[in-house]
Every structure is written in C-alpha cells, then in structure tokens.
C-alpha cells in the first residue's frame, strides 16, 4: 500500500471532548468555572457584625470583649471554611474602603455581593451575632452568590456570652450546614 507515511490517531472516547473543553476554559479565562467544576468556590468572607439589642448594650455601649469575640469567630469561620476544602478565600483588604463606606453589611441591601464581586469572588459570606442578653444570643451566617444574588441564611441560637459559646456556634454552622454531604 502506498500510504506508508500516513498516520492514524486513535483516541479514547471522551478524551477529545475533555481536551476541547479544557482548552475552551483556558481560552476564555474562566478560572471561576474551573474551580466550580471541582466543587471549590471563591469566597469573600467578611467579619461578623454585632446587633446588640440588649439592655446592657443600650446602657453601656460596645463591650470590648464582644468586639474581640467578633474577630475571634471571624477568624475561626475563615479557618473552618478552608478546612472543608470547598472554599478558596479571597483577601477582602483591597475593599476595606467600600466595606467601611457600607457601614453595616447586614443592612446594606446586598452590597456585600457587589463588594465580593469586585474582588472576583463567587460568594459573599457575612454574619451577625444578635445579642438579646448575656444569656440569649443568635449567630447568623449569610452566603450570597455574587452572580445570581441568591442568598442562603444559616442560624444557631447559643446560650452564654463567652468565647467558647460563640466559637461553638460558628463551628456548628460550618459543620452542619456548609460541609459537603
């Protein structure tokens, strides 16, 4: 036969399609799609905010211990989210001015999604601690998709105004609501 120089390439079914899709993702520069495909979502995780409706808060103002606890559980949330392997956290520091301009993210009508989107994050994660009294508190966590603006809310009631109770509340939400099933 006179076709001695012709080459025949045999590929496995689906292999060519995977290559084409991979090239398409790279060509379009859609890094977020690649991370979503493997189950990892980019997230801007904002610090928790306190909503103090207690008599103590009304009379005495901000409690320095509670301000420290807000930072404690914000850091804990970031750590726990990293541990799940489902979230790639983006640095929120470049948006500090926008965050401060918003005042409280829990009352800004979705501005946290705009801020997170400006940081190239797929999710905006924010939270509040609502203090009714030193015995009754509620931790709320909000996860908003920056593209669809869909928001999911997770909540846990805690008893006691201590580092341990606040930390356990955040750990509960991550373990029981944000972990893969």
C-alpha positions in Angstrom: 0.0 0.0 0.0 1.3 3.4 -0.9 0.1 5.2 2.3 3.2 4.3 4.4 3.6 7.8 5.6 0.0 8.4 6.7 -0.6 8.4 10.5 -3.7 7.3 12.2 -4.5 8.6 15.6 -6.7 6.6 17.9 -8.3 8.4 20.9 -10.3 7.1 23.8 -14.0 8.0 23.7 -14.5 11.3 25.6 -10.8 12.2 25.7 -11.1 14.6 22.8 -14.1 16.3 24.3 -12.3 16.7 27.6 -9.3 18.3 25.8 -11.6 20.7 23.8 -13.4 21.7 27.0 -10.2 22.3 28.8 -8.9 24.4 26.0 -12.1 26.4 25.9 -11.9 27.1 29.6 -8.3 28.3 29.3 -9.1 30.3 26.2 -12.0 32.1 27.8 -10.0 32.6 31.0 -12.8 31.3 33.1 -10.9 30.3 36.2 -14.1 30.5 38.4 -15.8 27.9 36.2 -12.8 25.6 36.7 -13.0 25.9 40.4 -16.7 25.5 40.5 -16.3 22.3 38.4 -14.2 20.8 41.2 -16.6 21.9 43.9 -14.4 24.8 45.2 -15.9 28.3 45.2 -14.1 31.5 45.7 -15.5 33.4 48.7 -15.0 36.8 50.2 -15.6 36.2 54.0 -16.4 39.4 55.8 -16.1 40.0 59.5 -19.1 39.3 61.8 -21.1 42.2 63.0 -22.9 42.7 66.3 -26.5 43.6 66.6 -26.9 44.4 70.3 -30.5 44.8 71.3 -29.8 44.1 75.0 -30.4 46.5 77.8 -26.7 46.2 78.7 -25.7 47.4 75.2 -28.2 50.2 75.3 -26.9 51.5 78.6 -23.1 50.7 78.4 -22.4 50.8 74.7 -20.0 48.5 72.9 -18.4 45.8 75.1 -14.6 45.4 74.2 -14.8 41.6 75.0 -17.6 41.2 72.4 -15.6 43.2 69.8 -12.7 40.7 70.4 -15.2 37.8 70.1 -16.4 39.1 66.7 -12.8 38.9 65.5 -12.3 35.5 67.1 -15.3 34.0 65.3 -14.5 35.8 62.0 -11.0 34.2 62.0 -12.5 30.9 63.1 -15.0 30.9 60.3 -12.3 31.5 57.7 -10.2 28.7 59.2 -13.1 26.3 59.2 -14.1 27.1 55.7 -10.6 26.5 54.4 -10.6 23.1 56.2 -13.7 22.0 54.3 -11.8 22.2 51.0 -14.9 23.7 49.4 -13.9 27.4 49.6 -11.0 29.4 48.3 -10.9 32.6 50.3 -10.1 35.9 48.7 -8.5 38.8 50.5 -11.0 41.4 51.5 -8.4 44.0 52.4 -8.5 45.7 49.0 -12.2 46.5 49.6 -11.7 48.0 53.1 -12.9 51.4 52.0 -16.0 50.0 50.4 -16.8 47.9 53.4 -16.4 50.9 55.7 -18.5 53.1 53.4 -21.3 50.5 53.6 -21.4 50.9 57.4 -23.0 47.6 58.4 -23.1 44.9 55.7 -26.2 43.3 57.3 -28.2 46.3 56.4 -26.8 47.4 53.1 -29.3 45.6 50.8 -26.9 43.2 49.1 -23.9 45.5 48.8 -21.7 42.7 50.2 -22.3 40.8 46.9 -21.1 43.8 44.9 -18.0 44.1 47.1 -17.3 40.4 46.8 -17.8 40.5 43.0 -15.3 43.4 42.8 -12.8 41.0 44.5 -13.6 38.3 41.9 -15.3 36.2 44.5 -18.2 33.9 43.6 -19.7 34.1 47.1 -20.1 36.8 49.7 -20.1 35.3 53.2 -21.1 37.6 56.1 -22.5 37.1 59.5 -24.1 38.7 62.6 -24.3 38.0 66.2 -27.6 39.2 67.7 -27.4 39.8 71.4 -30.7 39.8 73.2 -29.0 39.4 76.6 -25.8 37.8 78.1 -27.7 34.5 78.1 -29.5 34.6 74.8 -27.6 35.2 71.5 -28.1 34.2 67.9 -25.4 33.7 65.3 -26.5 34.2 61.7 -24.4 33.4 58.6 -25.3 34.6 55.1 -24.0 33.2 51.9 -24.8 35.2 48.8 -24.0 34.1 45.2 -22.5 37.2 43.6 -23.8 36.3 40.1 -27.4 35.2 40.9 -27.7 37.3 44.1 -29.4 34.3 45.7 -28.9 34.3 49.5 -28.9 31.5 51.9 -29.1 32.1 55.7 -28.0 29.8 58.5 -28.7 30.4 62.1 -27.9 28.9 65.5 -29.0 30.0 69.0 -26.4 30.0 71.7 -26.6 30.3 75.4 -23.9 32.3 77.2 -21.8 35.3 76.2 -18.4 33.6 76.1 -15.6 32.9 73.6 -16.5 29.2 73.9 -20.2 29.6 73.1 -19.6 31.9 70.2 -16.9 29.6 68.8 -19.1 26.5 69.2 -22.0 28.3 67.4 -19.8 29.1 64.3 -18.3 25.6 64.3 -21.8 24.1 64.4 -23.0 26.1 61.3 -19.9 25.2 59.3 -20.0 21.5 60.3 -23.8 21.0 59.9 -24.7 23.5 57.1 -21.7 24.2 54.9 -19.9 20.9 54.8 -20.4 18.6 51.8 -23.0 15.9 52.4 
